[in-house]
Amino acid sequence: MNVPASLKYADSHEWLRAETDGTVTIGITDHAQAALGDLVYIELPAVGRQLKAGEACAIVESVKAASDVYAPIAGLVVATNEALPDAPEALNADAYAAWLFRIKPADAGALAAMLDAAAYEKLIGED
């Protein structure tokens, strides 16, 4: 299972990457996409939506199941990966390249509280 050390993780299986402009890019982990199987539909949050930490804000659907994606930290949605709804299989091909949305965090320190790669690997039983 691919768990890049450069990212942070939520126990709800989202990854987070701090960007140089202060925003945070969010996607679902390789573990999550593998558990779902072949993705057929993705619904992203609207740009301008204010998210609370833990709030369901997106949907990924596979041939097996639909799953909510949660905002791991609070913030304002500033961008979405507009290509993804038309090509959901890109998430299966590379879960870390196929990001879902970017937020401007409400609390700049919130990212530090997320799991590091070692803690996430332990959570999913990959340690």
Summary of the structure (lengths in Angstrom):
residues: 127
radius of gyration: 13.4
end to end distance: 10.5
largest distance: 38.0
contacts: 389
relative contact order: 0.26
helix: 20%
strand: 34%
